[in-house]
Amino acid sequence: QVAPREGVALVRGESGTGKELIALAVHRNSRRSAGRYVTFNCAGQSESLLEDQLFGHVKGAFTGADKDREGVFEYAAGGKGGGGGTLFLDEIGDMPLSMQVKLLRVLQERVIERVGGVRSIPVDVRVVAATHRDLEARIAEHAFREDLYYRLNVVELNITPLRERREDVLPLLDEMVHRCLRKHGIGVSFAEDAIDALRDYDWPGNVRELANLVERLIVVRPYATVRRADLPPEISGLDPS
């Protein structure tokens, strides 16, 4: 339902729930599927670096800027000649307030200005944003702009944590094992007591934690039948001693 439409989408969920996979699925099932799909993490970067990476710069904008460089918005749009792709902005809730103002303008006007530039550059890009943050709480703390929130929240997709959909553990486990078989040519199987333990576990790291567990097991128990005692103690519930 979301993919064929052109509005901004906001994907919300805990870390490890697969928000980027949702964004990729939106892109692949949209009219922009032939265009570029670009991911960008908004967290843990200074304002100046963030602005440069998002919007690019012109030659001479700062020391070391020896040539023009496009940012991820232009790249996702296809650069020269266009193309109209999708830009996935991960951890949007951690973007500095000063940059939120600039992002809001881009979403409203669909143009960017490179750092040091004066020319407005049109960008034909669909934005899908994601966050594990409570944006409403961030707004109350004056850490996130309310107007940007409403601009991003055209369509909201909430990804349920794995502990609230335990019926998905077994099919996800099967998928992860098949992925390892395709990637490494090595697999494992699981005894009933191990499957019971996996279903009972709360998975604080969500699907990512499950995938990492399977990768670990094919290293330490290749081709074996994994039993409850073979699982990490926090999952098995058994005394490691």
SULNOR-V337282 format. One line per field, one symbol per residue. psi: psi as a letter, one per 40 degrees, with the letter a starting at -180 (. if undefined). A space follows every 10 residues. Layout:
# SULNOR-V337282
psi=???
This chain:
# SULNOR-V337282
psi=dddeieiiih hiiiheefdd ddddddddei eedeaihhih heifiidddd ddddeaiihe dihegeiihi adddddeeah eadgahhhhi fdeehidddd ddddddddef iihiheiehh hihghhhhii ieigdddddd efehhddddd ddfdhhhhhh ideegdeedd dddddddddd dddeehiiih idddddddde iegdeadddd dddddddedd fheihhidee iiddddeihe .
